[in-house]
């Protein structure tokens, strides 16, 4: 059962890079640099990444909350997020669903071209895709980031759904 919860959490996180990233995968250009930690922090802090069936909030104090799915497929995660000196954003959360809870750590690499285009990759080994153009463009994954906390209410809803499912049996 622990594996099913971890798999559910991994699927929820993977949606951010696969289902949610409607732009075509792009190879990482040769001339790139890693984003500085302060630049990454500014991109994520105080924002919600809205997914097709969920959302994740990156609080300025490095708290991370997220939810995905509904009913018996619902899950939520609570933990923390961080940036690294090497252009990565990682979030570590304990995910809860209908089975046992489990910790999951997910990281995304970020690189920028001289044209100020930011590419993102789910690590390890995910495909590189355009995350954000210097001037916002249709299809940028970053367009799915909204100011403020739009995830905590969803987490509360999922907690209630899971409690009701548990009470039934």
Backbone torsions as a table, in degrees:
resi	resn	phi	psi	omega
1	UNK	NA	-36.6	179.3
2	UNK	-59.5	-40.1	179.0
3	UNK	-62.1	-38.7	-179.1
4	UNK	-66.0	-36.7	177.5
5	UNK	-67.9	-43.4	178.3
6	UNK	-64.8	-38.6	177.9
7	UNK	-64.6	-41.1	178.1
8	UNK	-61.4	-43.3	178.5
9	UNK	-65.2	-41.6	179.5
10	UNK	-63.9	-38.4	177.2
11	UNK	-64.4	-43.4	179.9
12	UNK	-60.5	-44.3	180.0
13	UNK	-69.1	-40.1	-180.0
14	UNK	-61.9	-29.4	179.1
15	UNK	-59.1	-30.1	-178.5
16	UNK	-64.4	-29.6	-177.4
17	UNK	-101.2	-20.1	-175.6
18	UNK	-109.2	-68.4	-178.7
19	UNK	-65.3	-39.0	-175.7
20	UNK	-75.8	-29.3	-178.4
21	UNK	-88.0	90.5	-175.7
22	UNK	-77.4	-14.0	178.0
23	UNK	-73.2	152.1	179.8
24	UNK	-68.7	146.7	177.2
25	UNK	-61.7	139.8	-179.5
26	UNK	-124.9	139.1	176.2
27	UNK	-67.5	146.2	178.0
28	UNK	-67.5	127.1	178.7
29	UNK	-62.5	156.6	-176.6
30	UNK	-67.0	-42.7	-175.7
31	UNK	-93.4	89.9	-178.2
32	UNK	-133.4	161.7	173.4
33	UNK	-133.0	152.2	175.5
34	UNK	-72.6	146.1	176.3
35	UNK	-72.9	144.8	177.2
36	UNK	-71.2	148.6	-179.2
37	UNK	-53.1	-42.8	-179.4
38	UNK	-63.5	-37.2	178.5
39	UNK	-66.3	-42.0	177.6
40	UNK	-64.9	-43.6	178.6
41	UNK	-56.5	-44.4	-179.2
42	UNK	-63.3	-36.7	178.8
43	UNK	-64.6	-36.5	-171.9
44	UNK	-101.5	-37.7	-170.0
45	UNK	-60.3	129.9	177.3
46	UNK	76.4	18.0	-177.2
47	UNK	-125.8	156.2	176.0
48	UNK	-111.5	130.9	174.3
49	UNK	-94.2	109.6	-176.5
50	UNK	-87.3	125.4	179.3
51	UNK	-103.7	174.5	179.9
52	UNK	-63.4	-32.2	179.9
53	UNK	-141.0	53.8	-179.9
54	UNK	159.5	-169.5	-179.3
55	UNK	-166.8	158.3	176.8
56	UNK	-134.2	135.2	179.3
57	UNK	-112.5	133.0	179.5
58	UNK	-110.6	95.1	-175.2
59	UNK	-72.1	153.2	177.7
60	UNK	-59.1	-25.3	179.2
61	UNK	-90.7	16.9	174.6
62	UNK	75.6	12.7	173.8
63	UNK	-78.0	144.1	-179.5
64	UNK	-126.6	129.5	172.6
65	UNK	-135.6	144.9	-178.9
66	UNK	-154.9	159.6	174.8
67	UNK	-145.3	160.0	178.3
68	UNK	-157.0	144.4	173.5
69	UNK	78.9	-175.1	178.2
70	UNK	-152.1	164.4	-179.9
71	UNK	58.5	-138.5	-178.2
72	UNK	-68.3	-14.4	178.0
73	UNK	-95.8	5.3	-178.0
74	UNK	-75.3	145.6	173.1
75	UNK	-150.1	157.6	175.2
76	UNK	-142.4	153.1	179.7
77	UNK	-130.4	144.7	176.8
78	UNK	-135.8	131.4	-179.0
79	UNK	-176.6	-134.7	-176.8
80	UNK	-141.4	163.3	175.9
81	UNK	-131.1	157.8	-179.5
82	UNK	-151.4	162.9	173.0
83	UNK	-115.7	154.0	-179.9
84	UNK	-116.3	163.9	177.6
85	UNK	-67.2	-9.8	-174.6
86	UNK	-106.4	22.7	174.8
87	UNK	79.7	28.5	-180.0
88	UNK	-114.5	146.7	167.9
89	UNK	-116.5	125.8	-179.6
90	UNK	-123.9	141.5	172.5
91	UNK	-129.0	136.0	-178.2
92	UNK	-119.8	123.6	-177.1
93	UNK	-143.7	151.8	168.9
94	UNK	-91.3	120.1	-178.0
95	UNK	-97.7	138.5	-179.4
96	UNK	-121.2	137.8	176.3
97	UNK	-147.7	-150.1	-179.7
98	UNK	-76.7	-18.5	177.4
99	UNK	-102.6	-164.6	178.0
100	UNK	-62.5	154.2	179.1
101	UNK	-79.6	157.4	178.0
102	UNK	-158.6	148.7	179.2
103	UNK	-82.5	141.3	175.6
104	UNK	-137.2	135.1	175.4
105	UNK	-115.2	127.4	179.6
106	UNK	-126.7	137.0	179.5
107	UNK	-128.0	147.3	174.3
108	UNK	-125.5	129.7	174.4
109	UNK	-87.9	150.6	179.9
110	UNK	-134.6	135.7	175.8
111	UNK	-136.9	151.8	-178.9
112	UNK	-127.2	140.1	176.7
113	UNK	-89.7	171.0	176.1
114	UNK	-62.4	-22.4	177.7
115	UNK	-85.0	9.7	178.3
116	UNK	67.0	27.7	173.1
117	UNK	-92.6	127.4	179.6
118	UNK	-98.2	127.7	175.2
119	UNK	-104.4	152.2	179.7
120	UNK	-131.9	150.2	178.2
121	UNK	-144.7	129.9	171.5
122	UNK	-73.2	128.8	-177.1
123	UNK	-100.5	149.9	-4.0
124	UNK	-88.9	144.9	168.0
125	UNK	79.7	6.9	177.6
126	UNK	-69.5	165.0	178.7
127	UNK	-75.8	142.7	175.1
128	UNK	-76.0	140.2	175.3
129	UNK	-145.0	159.8	179.7
130	UNK	-69.0	124.4	178.3
131	UNK	-94.9	-42.9	-176.5
132	UNK	-159.3	126.2	172.0
133	UNK	-82.5	160.3	177.2
134	UNK	-57.6	-42.9	172.6
135	UNK	-107.3	123.0	-176.1
136	UNK	-45.4	136.9	-179.4
137	UNK	-131.3	150.6	176.6
138	UNK	-57.7	136.1	179.0
139	UNK	91.8	-8.3	175.7
140	UNK	-62.0	131.6	176.1
141	UNK	-60.2	-34.0	-177.9
142	UNK	-63.8	-19.0	176.3
143	UNK	-64.1	-17.0	179.4
144	UNK	-87.3	3.0	175.5
145	UNK	-91.3	128.9	-179.2
146	UNK	-120.6	141.5	178.2
147	UNK	-65.0	139.2	176.6
148	UNK	92.3	179.6	-177.0
149	UNK	-97.0	100.9	175.7
150	UNK	-107.3	11.3	-177.8
151	UNK	-105.6	-32.7	-174.6
152	UNK	-61.1	-36.3	177.8
153	UNK	-63.1	-39.8	177.1
154	UNK	-65.4	-37.7	176.8
155	UNK	-61.5	-44.7	178.1
156	UNK	-59.8	-41.6	179.0
157	UNK	-64.0	-44.0	179.9
158	UNK	-65.5	-40.3	177.4
159	UNK	-57.9	-43.6	179.3
160	UNK	-65.0	-44.7	178.0
161	UNK	-57.9	-46.0	-178.3
162	UNK	-66.5	-37.3	177.2
163	UNK	-63.8	-41.8	179.2
164	UNK	-66.2	-41.2	177.1
165	UNK	-62.6	-41.0	179.7
166	UNK	-64.3	-39.2	-179.6
167	UNK	-66.4	-30.3	-180.0
168	UNK	-74.5	-24.0	176.4
169	UNK	149.0	NA	NA
